[in-house]
């Protein structure tokens, strides 16, 4: 074969290989990115969700918690975390805007007192636009005419989503409404837990796309498309992932974190978890790498943890001991799924799961949390730290949970060194228990 012909054959092979779908394993193509809605399409769908939440779900929740009026105060450059979930997905930028919900018996009266008029607000609120100097008088008139027994404010909760009222916002309300009304102020914390942890069935289809997008970006990041052993750094991978989110017009609620475990190297710990690797760290053959990553689409957050293994020269698969460690984490997931059912508290699920792990000799940690409107949502957590979501909170049908946990296993090929396999997969609670949104990881993503 002539040199020219040989070069042609090699180039043809390279071109053919580059046209194939990216893979983590030779027989497993990475899924295609889902088709995401345009901004305008997202607005229309999310407004339909908002209409249902404010039109039929919120009033029964207020009655359940004995709330006559709920007032949300939004400050310019200091938005209440609740605001974006009670208005169409548009910026609220007035110096101080008020969203008022009033139990009128059989209906919920919704009033927005805003500095700048927005057409889409009128789809959901009676919109008032008084001059700034007259806003306080307008609010007092509204409240006095209704004469409520309780006025709920976003304060007094244990989580940021429940405590968005600023000190100045509270002063404004207290001074505007007067001391008699101030005595009626109560916390909206439990109302917000119900509001944020209740999912609409129609949200699931769009959440599936959000999780799929998370999966695709993660798999591409943990493949030879991005990683070149001995050259690629942790920072290269992290920033590539963040750029993909930006390119797709999606949001991000935390930076992707990577962890690296190496044979004969101790991985530092921080607050009982393996420490995040430095951005300058170069990924080497034999490394077991891990990423924690999530994004935001349609106002819904995802959370995702996966592992990759950088093959050493001559290796075709990860060592058997590492694969056994991954199977232990899969077994932990199976055990948790076997117990968890709607109506149980997170603590009940945690205790039952850990007891079974002890019987089976699995060294486990569980720190699963609600997810949806926020990455770390309100509701029942299945967590070793107890009480993060409130011990009385119960797993809700149709709610989303990020099943976050790990196991530690001694690996013979690493001279008995313990390896921690951390998994995180978003799941939905069904009548028969949890169901993963996407298939969980049962094999390491291999980087050659």
Secondary structure, 3 states (H helix, E strand, C coil): CCHHHHHHHHHHHHHHHHHCCCEEECCEECCCCCCCCCHHHHHHHHHHHHHHHHHHHHHHHHHHCCCCEEEEEEECCECCCCHHHCCCCCCCCCCEEEEEEEECCCCEEEEEECCCCCHHHHHCCEEECCCHHHHHHHHHHHHHHHCCCCEEECCCCCCHHHCCCCHHHHHHHHHHHCHHHHCCEEECHHHHHHHHHCCCCCHHHHHHHHHHHHHHHHHHHCCCCCCCCCCCEHHHHHHHHHHHHHHCCCECCCCCEEEEECCCCCCCEECCEECCCCCCCECCCCCEEEEEECCEECCEECCEEEEEEECCCCCCCCCHHHHHHHHHHHHHHHHHHHHCCCCCEHHHHHHHHHHHHHHHCCEEEEEEEEECCCCCCCCCCEECCCCCCCCCCECCCCCEEEEEEEEEEEEHHHCCEEEEEEEEEEEEEECCEEEECCCCCCCCEEEC
